[in-house]
Amino acid sequence: MDADAQGPAEVLRNIWQADDSGVPELDAECSPTKACRNMKDVSFDGFAEEGGDIATAWRNTLAREGKLGSGTVADLVFGNGN
C-alpha cells in the first residue's frame, strides 16, 4: 500500500476494532428517538380543492414556492441535451 491509502485504511481498522462500551453514554447524550414509519394515517386529504387533482395542486405549490423546474427526471439524471 502506498502512503496515501495507508492513512484511511488505518482509520478504518481502528473503527472496526473499537469496542462499543461508550455507546450507551452516547445514546444518553444524543437522546435517540424511535423512528415512526407507520404511514397508515398519512394522506393528502385537503391538499387539493374538493374533487381537484392532487398532481395539479402539487405542481401549483411548487410553482408558488419557485421550485418548479422545466426539465424532466431524465434531464436531471443524464443532463440536458443542450
Helices and strands as residue ranges (DSSP letters): H 3-17, H 23-30, H 54-64, H 73-78
